[in-house]
Amino acid sequence: MGDEQMSTVSIITYHGLSLPKNEADENGYNIPVEDFERQIRWLKEKGYVNASFTSYLHDRRVTAEQGKKVLITFDDGEKSNFTHACPLLEQYGYLAVLFITTGIVQTNREFLSWHQVKQLSDRGHVIQSHGHTHRFLSSMEDEEIFCELRLSRDLIERYTGKRPEAFSCPGGRYDRRVMRIARELGYRKMFTSRPMSALFLQQGYAAGRTMIHQGMGDSAFAAGVRGDAWYLLSQNVTYMMKGIARSFVGENRYQQLFNMYHLWRSMGKK
């Protein structure tokens, strides 16, 4: 065991899928179905297999001999996860980890219903927490963080029969208080949007992920999945610059500008 080579699990994150290909998307994260299928086909051709989510949470020692492992995650709980993404994943032999915003379930026709959530869970996809309201956890008071994560956890358990053991941070925002309270509630892992943490922090409480976005080229996707140092470095610089921008203009104004920018980009490609 001592001379085993260690390898990390590649963790990639999607949000929703869009139809048709030139559909405008205000946040830049909803990608065309054909792009998604091409990326999943690439994973299959390159020999990536599903990492067991339970094993990842409880025993993150993944040896190189076990092959190339990937966790395919989704944030928010958009309806396209049920209608398009998960059926395509199943076609190629993959299962998803879906971090759902429980307060939006059943209230918006663009998002999942609890019946669909239960169906996905029964088919082997893993349902985890993305909070209840999608408010940024780091902007909340301690009691609000506690209620947000507890309510989401309890609703998922009620409708699927399985208690979630992990959560992803809405907007990627978190601090030490969020981690402390989540641990108190029994969450074993926190998934973030930090690109470099996929390389450096997987063995701790926080796990980083490669965010898949609209217009991402095939070479960038491959580099993100492999964890190429140059790609992770460039993405981490972008991550830090966004943090600086938020500190200057504030969270709300930053999010407005972010959405406006991606909507403008997507409309310009028509």
For each residue, the residues with C-beta under 8 A, 3 or more apart:
1: 4
2:
3:
4: 1 63 64 65
5: 63 64 65
6: 61 62 63 64
7: 62 63 64 66 68 69
8: 62 198 199 202 227
9: 51 56 60 62 69 70 71 202
10: 48 68 69 70 71 198 210 225 226 227
11: 70 71 73 191 198 202 207 208 209 210
12: 70 71 72 73 209 210 211 212 224 225
13: 73 74 75 168 191 193 209 210 211 212
14: 17 29 31 36 72 73 74 75 85 212
15: 27 29 30 74 75 76 78
16: 29 30 74 76 78 79 80 81 85
17: 14 30 31 32 33 36 78 80 81 84 85
18: 21 23 25 30 31 32 33 80
19: 23 32 33 84
20: 23 32
21: 18 32 34 35
22: 269 270
23: 18 19 20 30 32 266
24: 263 266 267 270
25: 18 28 29 30 214 262 263 266
26: 259 260 262 263 266
27: 15 30 258 259 262
28: 25 213 214 215 262 265 266
29: 14 15 16 25 211 212 213 214
30: 15 16 17 18 23 25 27 78 80 214
31: 14 17 18 35 36 212 213 214 216
32: 17 18 19 20 21 23 35 36 214
33: 17 18 19 36 37 84 88
34: 21 37 38
35: 21 31 32 38 39 216
36: 14 17 31 32 33 39 40 84 85 88
37: 33 34 40 41 88
38: 34 35 41 42 218
39: 35 36 42 43 212 218 221
40: 36 37 43 44 72 88 89 92 94
41: 37 38 44 45 92
42: 38 39 45 46 218 221 222
43: 39 40 46 48 70 72 92 94 225
44: 40 41 47 48 92 93 94
45: 41 42
46: 42 43 68
47: 44 67 68
48: 10 43 44 68 69 70 225
49: 67 68 69 70 93
50: 69 70 71 72 93 94 95
51: 9 55 56 62 69 70 71
52: 55 56
53: 56 57 71 97 126 166
54: 57 58
55: 51 52 58 59
56: 9 51 52 53 59 60 62 71 189
57: 53 54 60 165 166 188 189
58: 54 55 188
59: 55 56
60: 9 56 57 202 203
61: 6
62: 6 7 8 9 51 56 66 69
63: 4 5 6 7 66
64: 4 5 6 7
65: 4 5
66: 7 62 63 69
67: 47 49
68: 7 10 46 47 48 49
69: 7 9 10 48 49 50 51 62 66
70: 9 10 11 12 43 48 49 50 51 94 225
71: 9 10 11 12 50 51 53 56 97
72: 12 14 40 43 50 89 94 95 96 97
73: 11 12 13 14 96 97 98 99 168 191 209
74: 13 14 15 16 77 78 81 85 96 97 98 99
75: 13 14 15 99 130 168 170
76: 15 16 99 100 101 104 111 130 134
77: 74 81 98 99 100 101 104 105 111 112 117 130
78: 15 16 17 30 74 81 110 111 112
79: 16 82 83 109 110 111 112 116
80: 16 17 18 30 83 84 85
81: 16 17 74 77 78 84 85 86 96 98 112 120
82: 79 85 86 112 116 119 120
83: 79 80 87
84: 17 19 33 36 80 81 87 88
85: 14 16 17 36 74 80 81 82 88 89 96
86: 81 82 89 90 96 120 123 125
87: 83 84 90 91
88: 33 36 37 40 84 85 91 92
89: 40 72 85 86 92 94 95 96
90: 86 87 93 94 95 123
91: 87 88
92: 40 41 43 44 88 89
93: 44 49 50 90
94: 40 43 44 50 70 72 89 90
95: 50 72 89 90 123 124 125 126
96: 72 73 74 81 85 86 89 120 125 126
97: 53 71 72 73 74 125 126 128
98: 73 74 77 81 117 120 125 126 127 128
99: 73 74 75 76 77 128 129 130 166 167 168 191
100: 76 77 104 105 112 117 127 128 129 130 156
101: 76 77 104 105 111 130 131 132 133 134 152 170
102: 105 129 130 131 132 151 152 155 156
103: 107 131 132 133 134 151 152
104: 76 77 100 101 107 108 111 134
105: 77 100 101 102 111 112 113 114 117 155
106: 112 113 114
107: 103 104 111
108: 104 111
109: 79
110: 78 79
111: 76 77 78 79 101 104 105 107 108
112: 77 78 79 81 82 100 105 106 116 117 120
113: 105 106 116 117
114: 105 106 117 118 159
115: 118 119
116: 79 82 112 113 119 120
117: 77 98 100 105 112 113 114 120 121 127 156 159 160
118: 114 115 121 122 159 160
119: 82 115 116 122 123
120: 81 82 86 96 98 112 116 117 123 125 127
121: 117 118 125 126 127 160 161 162
122: 118 119
123: 86 90 95 119 120
124: 95
125: 86 95 96 97 98 120 121
126: 53 95 96 97 98 121
127: 98 100 117 120 121 156 160 162 164
128: 97 98 99 100 156 164 165 166 167 168
129: 99 100 102 149 152 153 156 164 166 167 168 187
130: 75 76 77 99 100 101 102 134 152 167 168 170
131: 101 102 103 134 135 137 148 149 152 167 169 170
132: 101 102 103 147 148 149 151 152 155
133: 101 103 148
134: 76 101 103 104 130 131 170 171
135: 131 139 140 144 148 170
136: 139 140 169 170 171 173 251
137: 131 140 145 148 149 169 170 173 174 175 178
138: 169 173 174 175 177 178
139: 135 136 173 251
140: 135 136 137 144 145 148
141: 144 145
142: 145 146 177 181
143: 146 147
144: 135 140 141 147 148
145: 137 140 141 142 148 149 177 178 181
146: 142 143 149 150 181 184 185
147: 132 143 144 150 151
148: 131 132 133 135 137 140 144 145 151 152
149: 129 131 132 137 145 146 152 153 167 181 182 185 187
150: 146 147 153 154 185
151: 102 103 132 147 148 154 155
152: 101 102 103 129 130 131 132 148 149 155 156 164 167
153: 129 149 150 156 157 163 164 167 185 186 187
154: 150 151 157 158
155: 102 105 132 151 152 158 159
156: 100 102 117 127 128 129 152 153 159 160 162 163 164
157: 153 154 160 161 162 163 164
158: 154 155
159: 114 117 118 155 156
160: 117 118 121 127 156 157
161: 121 157
162: 121 127 156 157
163: 153 156 157 186
164: 127 128 129 152 153 156 157 167 187
165: 57 128 186 187 188 189
166: 53 57 99 128 129 187 188 189 190 191
167: 99 128 129 130 131 149 152 153 164 182 187 189 190 191
168: 13 73 75 99 128 129 130 190 191 192 209
169: 131 136 137 138 172 173 174 178 190 191 192 193
170: 75 101 130 131 134 135 136 137 173
171: 134 136 193 255
172: 169 192 193 194
173: 136 137 138 139 169 170 251
174: 137 138 169 178 179 190 192 206
175: 137 138 178 179
176: 179 180
177: 138 142 145 180 181
178: 137 138 145 169 174 175 181 182 190
179: 174 175 176 182 183 190 205 206
180: 176 177 183 184
181: 142 145 146 149 177 178 184 185
182: 149 167 178 179 185 187 190
183: 179 180 186 187 205
184: 146 180 181
185: 146 149 150 153 181 182
186: 153 163 165 183
187: 129 149 153 164 165 166 167 182 183 190
188: 57 58 165 166
189: 56 57 165 166 167 205 207
190: 166 167 168 169 174 178 179 182 187 205 206 207
191: 11 13 73 99 166 167 168 169 206 207 209
192: 168 169 172 174 197 206 207 208 209
193: 13 169 171 172 208 209 211 239
194: 172 197 198 201 206 208 209 236 239
195: 198 208 209 210 211 224 232 235 236 238 239
196: 199 200 201 208 232 233 235 236 239
197: 192 194 200 201 202 206 207 208
198: 8 10 11 194 195 201 202 207 208 209 210 227 232
199: 8 196 202 208 227 229 232
200: 196 197 208
201: 194 196 197 198 204 206 207 208
202: 8 9 11 60 197 198 199 207 208
203: 60
204: 201
205: 179 183 189 190
206: 174 179 190 191 192 194 197 201
207: 11 189 190 191 192 197 198 201 202
208: 11 192 193 194 195 196 197 198 199 200 201 202
209: 11 12 13 73 168 191 192 193 194 195 198
210: 10 11 12 13 195 198 224 225 227 235
211: 12 13 29 193 195
212: 12 13 14 29 31 39 216 221 224
213: 28 29 31 216
214: 25 28 29 30 31 32 262 265 266
215: 28 265 269
216: 31 35 212 213 220 221 224
217: 220 221
218: 38 39 42 221 222
219: 222 223
220: 216 217 223 224 231
221: 39 42 212 216 217 218 224 225
222: 42 218 219 225 226
223: 219 220 226 228 230 231
224: 12 195 210 212 216 220 221 227 228 231 232 235
225: 10 12 43 48 70 210 221 222
226: 10 222 223
227: 8 10 198 199 210 224 231 232
228: 223 224 231 232
229: 199 232 233
230: 223 233 234
231: 220 223 224 227 228 234 235
232: 195 196 198 199 224 227 228 229 235 236
233: 196 229 230 236 237
234: 230 231 237 238
235: 195 196 210 224 231 232 238 239
236: 194 195 196 232 233 239 240
237: 233 234 240 241
238: 195 234 235 241 242
239: 193 194 195 196 235 236 242 243
240: 236 237 243 244
241: 237 238 244 245
242: 238 239 245 246 254
243: 239 240 246 247
244: 240 241 247 248
245: 241 242 248 249 254
246: 242 243 249 250 251 254
247: 243 244
248: 244 245
249: 245 246 253 254 257
250: 246 253 254
251: 136 139 173 246 254 255
252: 255 256
253: 249 250 256 257
254: 242 245 246 249 250 251 257 258
255: 171 251 252 258 259
256: 252 253 259 260
257: 249 253 254 260 261
258: 27 254 255 261 262
259: 26 27 255 256 262 263
260: 26 256 257 263 264
261: 257 258 264 265
262: 25 26 27 28 214 258 259 265 266
263: 24 25 26 259 260 266 267
264: 260 261 267 268
265: 28 214 215 261 262 268 269
266: 23 24 25 26 28 214 262 263 269 270
267: 24 263 264 270
268: 264 265
269: 22 215 265 266
270: 22 24 266 267
